[in-house]
Amino acid sequence: MYHKLEEPILLYLLLVLPVLVLLFLFQVYWKKKKQKEFGDLELIKKLSPTKSIFKPTLKFVTVLLALTGLILALVNPKIGTKIETVKRQGIDIVFALDISKSMLAEDIAPSRLEKSKQLISQIINSLGNDRIGIVGYAGSAYPVLPMTTDYSIAKMYLQNMNTNMVSSQGTALNDAINLATTFFDAQDTSKLIILVSDGEEHGDGADEASEIAKEKGIKITTIGVGTVNGGPIPIKGDNGVIAEYKKDNQGEVVITKLNPDILQNIAQNTKGT
């Protein structure tokens, strides 16, 4: 909804109206005064029975209203709705979610992966005029959802993400950052990558990738999901019940632990959090 006066300066013409009212009242007063000088008022009324005070007054009021309408027409007030192009003030955010097998650990209930989805959904719910994209990564990274403002679609894609979507295992943080940086296209928009991971088996190149992101004006916020004490990686059967835990080549149960140091370094490199 908008309100607009095309020629507001012409509103000053309305000041003419009270002047006209004063002139009209003066004319009525002057006529009565002259009639008194001429003779008896009652006798004058009898001499001119068709003369009416109401008609001149009605005529004057009509002219006054017409002038008011004409002045308002010249001012040309407008009210209504219109479509206009405005500069978007939101930010662009890419969520990079770790979907490696270690994210199945249940040291954070219900699991690291499910907790990560919950956290990202909460962030999306708090957004307004922002575009978001999603990247999934393990031993390599791949695009899940390009930049969009359709949050319901984004949350649907998010909930469908699982550890079987990437065959190569590991936590390729560098690949995730490099891919996420390609999502941004607007030059004058704030850019943010939210990297969610346990930081384990992160490989090489994460610091270099974060430096490249910094050069492009992209900040990275990292969210570490897991505990430093860690937990085993469950392997579930078809019925969803844990059948066993992942073991190494020596037959020992693998304990996966949160590695916060690498995540802190990435955030600090880009002045993120």
C-alpha positions, 0 to 999 in steps of 0.5 A: 500500500502506498500514498502519494501526492504528485503536486503537493505544493498546489495544496496551498491553493486551498487557502483561497477557500477561507478567503472566499468564505469571508468575501461571501459573508462580507457580501451578505453583511453589506447587502443587509446594511444597504437594505436597512439604509434603503428602507424597512426590511419587512417592507423590502421582503414584501416587495421582492417575495421571490428573493431567497437567501438559501439559493445564493448560499447553496450556489456558493457552497456548490462553487466552493466544493467544485473549487475544492475538487478541482484543487485536489484533482490538480494535486493528484493524490494516489493511493493503492498498491503497486509492484516495484523492484526493491533491493533485497536486504537479506543474506545468502547462506549455504548449509554444508552438512557432514553426512559421513558414517561418523555422524551416525554416532549417538553420543549426541541424541538422537544421533549427530546427523539427526541433531544437525538436521534439527539445528539447521531446521531451527536456523531456517525457521528463524530466517526472513528474506534470505536465500539458502542452499545446501551441500552434503559432504563426506569423502567428497562434496555434492550439491543438494539444493541450489540457492532458494527462498523456498524454506519448505523445499529446503527442509524437505531436502534436508530431512532426506539427507543420509550417509548413503548419499556419498560412497567415499567416506571421510570428512572433506571439509575443503571440498565442502567449502570450495563447492559452497563458495560456487553457490554465491552469485550476488556481488552486493549480498552478505555471504555465509557458509554454515558448516556442520560437522564432527570435524573428524578425518577432515583431510587436508586443504581445509585451511586453504579453502577457508582462505579462498572463501575469505578472499571472496568475502564469505564468512564461515560459521562452524557448528561442531556436533559430537562429544570429545569423549566420542562414541561408537558408530552403530550399524543398523539392520533392516528393522532399524535395530543396532546389529553391531558397531563399526570395527577397524581392521584389528576388530576393535570397535571404532570410537569417533570423537569431535575434533573442534580444533579444525572447526575453530580454525576454519571459522577464525580464518574467515572471521566467523564464529 
